[in-house]
Amino acid sequence: LYSRFYGGFLLGFLTMYWLQARPWLIALLTQTYWLPQIVWSAWSNAKKPLAPEYVVGTSLTRLLAPLYVFGCPTNFLRLKPQYGTCFMLVVWQALQVFGLLAQHLNGPRCFLRWMPSGILPEVYDYHRKVEDAALAAAGGGDPERGEAGGVDCVICMTPVRCDAPLERMVTPCSHFFHKECLERWMEVKMECPTCRGVLPPL
């Protein structure tokens, strides 16, 4: 951990030294902090990792310093105003925020629907079809015997319609929950409410 920290610190220091004649490029690199989050969300299929209010608020506050340096004629670094650089930073920041908000609304892989399957990691289907044997083992009864096909959601303690895939969700450990219940639960904990097994991202 410490080797990564000091290695990154040294690399950043050398990069700033090499680019000292191009302060606008340094500012552009320091304002690219949302790009790794966009890439990671798409790779891991992590839905809604950050609240929109946090993204917008953080972006605005982090823009203040570079806009002051490149836009204020009396800045303490005594740099000449570069209004084109200010415009570039605002546009670049806005594009990153737009990307995060688009992922928040349309899914983390909304930009990659054109990509062939097999390149990105597989996404677990919480609405998958469940075999009758697994349903009976979960306490839902045996449909061939005419038994009820529902189990109780341990979050809200009301029956779950296991035969309605769009209304229920099933975990990799074959535990059933209401869609709304499990989604709210996963905003707090990424573990199964029944057995505490690790849950894949939505």
N, C-alpha and C positions, 0 to 999 in steps of 0.2 A: 504493500500500500504506500509506504513512504517512498520507495524507489520510483513508483509511478508519479507521485506528487512532485518530487524534486526533478524527475526527468521531464515532466510536462512544464514545470516552472522554468527550467533551463532552456528548453526548446522555445517557449514563448519569449523569453528574454532575448535569445539569439535572433528570433524572427523579427522582433521589434527593432533590434540593432541593425539588421540588414535592410529593413524597410523604413529607416528613420527619415530618408529623403522623400518618402511617400506616406505621409501621415493619413491621408484619406483611405489608403489600403489597410492600414492598421485599424482604423475605425470600422471599415467594412467587415474585417475579420472578427472584431470584437462584437459586432452586431449580428453575428450568424449563430447565436446560441440556440435558436429554436430549430435549426435544421437537423441536428442530431436527434431531437425528440420526434420530429416528423418521420425520419427514417426508421427509428426504433419502433414507433407505433405501427408503421406499416409492416415491418418485419415480424414483430411479435403479435400483431393483430390486437393490440391493447386498445380497447374502446374507452374513450372519455377519460384519459389519464389526468388531464388538467381542466380545471373549471375555466370557462370563457372569461369570467371577470378577472381571474388571476392572470391569464395570458395578456389581456388588453392592458391591465394596470401595470404589469411588469414591463411590458414593451414601452409604454409611455414614459415611465420613470427612467428606464435605461437609455432612452433617447435624449434626455435632457442634457447630459454632460457633453456628448459629441455635438449636439446642436449649438450649445453655448460656445464650444471651442471653435467650431467652423462657421458659426453664424454671427457671433458677437464681435464687433470691431474692436472692443476694448478687453478682449479675453486676456487672462493672466499669462498665457503662453506666447502672446504677441504674434499670433499667426494672422495673416491676412484673411479676411472673410472669403470663404469658398461656398457660395450659395448653391452651386451645382452639386457639391459634395453633400450638403444638407438635404437636397432634394433626393439624391441617390439613396441616402440612408433611410429616409422616410419611406420611399418606395420599396426598398429591400425589406424593411421591417414589416410593412403592410403586406407584402407577398407572403412572408412567413406566417403572420397572424392569420391571413386568409387560408393558408394551407392547414393550420391547426383547427380553425373553426370548421372548415370543410370536412376534416376527419371526424370532428366531434358530431356533426350533423349527419353525414353520409357514410360513416364507417372509416376505419383507418386505412383501408386499401382502396378507397374510392378513386384514386389516381392510377391504380395499377390493374384495372379490370381488363385491359388489353393484354396483360402479360400472360403467357402460357402457364398452365398449371404444372406444378412440380418444381418450380423455381423457388417460390416462397414456402416456408414451413406450412404443413397442413393445419387447418383450423378445425377444432372440435365442434361437432354439430350437437348443440344442446336439445334440438328438436328431433333427434334421430329416432328411427323406428326401433321399437323394443320387442324382443322375442317374447312369446307367451310365457316361456319358462322363467325368464328374468322378471316378468311382471308378477307372476305367481310368487316368486321368491321374495319380491318386495312387499308382498301382502295384498296385492291387488286382486287375487282370486284367479281362477282358471276359467277363461271364456268358454272352453269346450263343455264345462259343467254348468254353464249358466250363472257363474258366480259374478259378483260385482267387479267392475274393472277400475276401481278407484282406490287410492291410498291417501292417507292424511299428510298434508304438508306440515312439517314440524316447525315451520316458521310462524304460520298463522293458525295451525291446528284445525284446518277445515279440509274437506275432501278435495282431491285433485282428479280431474278427468284425464286419466292416462291415455284414453283413446282419442284425445284431441291434441295432436302434436303442436299446434300453434298456440295453445293455451297453457301447456305445461312444459317444463324443462326437466331433462334427466341428466344427471352427472355421470362422469366416467365410472363411478362406483355404483351406478344404477339406483340412485335415490331420486325420488320425484318431488317436484316443487311447482308452485304456481310461477308463471313467468315473471310477474311483477314482484313477487316475494323474493325470488332468487336474485333478480337484478339489483334490488335494493340491498340485499345482503352482501352481494359481491362488491358493492361500492365501499363497504367497510372491511370485509374479510374475504380473502381468496381461498377459502377452505369450505369443505362440505359441512353444512349445519348438523348433519347426522353423524358422520364418522370422522370429521376433521381432516379428511383427505384433501390434498392440494387440488385446486380447480384450475383448469386452463382458462385463459382470457376469453371473454365473449367474442 
